[in-house]
Amino acid sequence: MSSDDPIARFLDARSRAVAAGARLDGAAAVLATATPDGAPSVRWVLVKEAGEEGFFVYTSYESRKAAELEANPRAALAMHWPEIGEQFRVEGPVRRAPAAVSDAYFASRPRESQLGAWASPQSQPIASRAVLLERVRELEARFRDGPVPRPPSWGGYVVSPLRIEHWIEGAGRLHDRAVFERDAGGWKMHRLAP
Ligand SMILES: Cc1cc2nc3c(=O)[nH]c(=O)nc-3n(C[C@H](O)[C@H](O)[C@H](O)COP(=O)(O)O)c2cc1C
């Protein structure tokens, strides 16, 4: 697709990747964050929703990535779908998702994932896996058959894209790189050499 709207390009590519067999609904992405003095770190996450409002990622607000995002609210995401030979890179400021959005996504998750979010102090040291499994058993007893509410320490972040690159694999290393940058007038596109 050669749309001049990078969000439309992203959504189109993701659905083609899923149709071509991409796992995890084509949602796997690498999320880069950095400390205020510029030390970077990356990890895989799932980009659940993507649209005009931004790219939504859900995690623990007590995790390492959250600590870095709270102190330095900027991030970069990269997604690669080998099934279709395309990559997207997204960069921009980050904010927490509205509580209602995090609530709705949490409510849609399988019960064991909901309990896992309560049980896991993400990115903190734990004594053993047994400690974690014991916490899950305690939580099962606590919530019984009732609904599991969203833990206050868990929710979404939204990356608002200011720059999106769409990379399309080409023959002989002549890949196509379309870079979109957003200003007050909307998205402007230019090409980069591969
Ligand atoms: C394919 C894949 C998807 C993942 N998705 C998420 C996710 O959506 N949210 C999350 O918190 N961790 C996710 N993880 C785990 C993270 O990679 C990471 O281990 C965890 O978030 C802790 O990272 P941190 O210590 O840098 O905060 C995923 C891992 C993989 C391999």
PDBQT file of the ligand as one rigid body, heavy atoms in Angstrom, charges set to zero:
ROOT
HETATM    1  C1  LIG A 201       6.546 -11.656  22.248  1.00  0.00    +0.000 C 
HETATM    2  C2  LIG A 201       6.548 -11.013  23.616  1.00  0.00    +0.000 A 
HETATM    3  C3  LIG A 201       5.519 -10.155  23.973  1.00  0.00    +0.000 A 
HETATM    4  C4  LIG A 201       5.518  -9.537  25.228  1.00  0.00    +0.000 A 
HETATM    5  N1  LIG A 201       4.515  -8.668  25.527  1.00  0.00    +0.000 NA
HETATM    6  C5  LIG A 201       4.558  -7.975  26.692  1.00  0.00    +0.000 A 
HETATM    7  C6  LIG A 201       3.586  -6.958  26.965  1.00  0.00    +0.000 A 
HETATM    8  O1  LIG A 201       2.689  -6.669  26.152  1.00  0.00    +0.000 OA
HETATM    9  N2  LIG A 201       3.680  -6.305  28.156  1.00  0.00    +0.000 N 
HETATM   10  C7  LIG A 201       4.674  -6.577  29.067  1.00  0.00    +0.000 A 
HETATM   11  O2  LIG A 201       4.692  -5.948  30.127  1.00  0.00    +0.000 OA
HETATM   12  N3  LIG A 201       5.613  -7.513  28.829  1.00  0.00    +0.000 NA
HETATM   13  C8  LIG A 201       5.577  -8.217  27.658  1.00  0.00    +0.000 A 
HETATM   14  N4  LIG A 201       6.544  -9.159  27.394  1.00  0.00    +0.000 N 
HETATM   15  C9  LIG A 201       7.621  -9.362  28.397  1.00  0.00    +0.000 C 
HETATM   16  C10 LIG A 201       8.681  -8.260  28.216  1.00  0.00    +0.000 C 
HETATM   17  O3  LIG A 201       9.515  -8.566  27.110  1.00  0.00    +0.000 OA
HETATM   18  C11 LIG A 201       9.545  -8.035  29.473  1.00  0.00    +0.000 C 
HETATM   19  O4  LIG A 201      10.149  -9.244  29.886  1.00  0.00    +0.000 OA
HETATM   20  C12 LIG A 201       8.758  -7.461  30.661  1.00  0.00    +0.000 C 
HETATM   21  O5  LIG A 201       7.785  -6.532  30.238  1.00  0.00    +0.000 OA
HETATM   22  C13 LIG A 201       9.685  -6.785  31.662  1.00  0.00    +0.000 C 
HETATM   23  O6  LIG A 201      10.405  -5.755  31.002  1.00  0.00    +0.000 OA
HETATM   24  P1  LIG A 201      11.090  -4.530  31.826  1.00  0.00    +0.000 P 
HETATM   25  O7  LIG A 201      11.784  -5.154  33.006  1.00  0.00    +0.000 OA
HETATM   26  O8  LIG A 201      12.035  -3.882  30.866  1.00  0.00    +0.000 OA
HETATM   27  O9  LIG A 201       9.976  -3.599  32.242  1.00  0.00    +0.000 OA
HETATM   28  C14 LIG A 201       6.546  -9.818  26.155  1.00  0.00    +0.000 A 
HETATM   29  C15 LIG A 201       7.591 -10.694  25.791  1.00  0.00    +0.000 A 
HETATM   30  C16 LIG A 201       7.582 -11.283  24.543  1.00  0.00    +0.000 A 
HETATM   31  C17 LIG A 201       8.732 -12.186  24.168  1.00  0.00    +0.000 C 
ENDROOT
TORSDOF 0
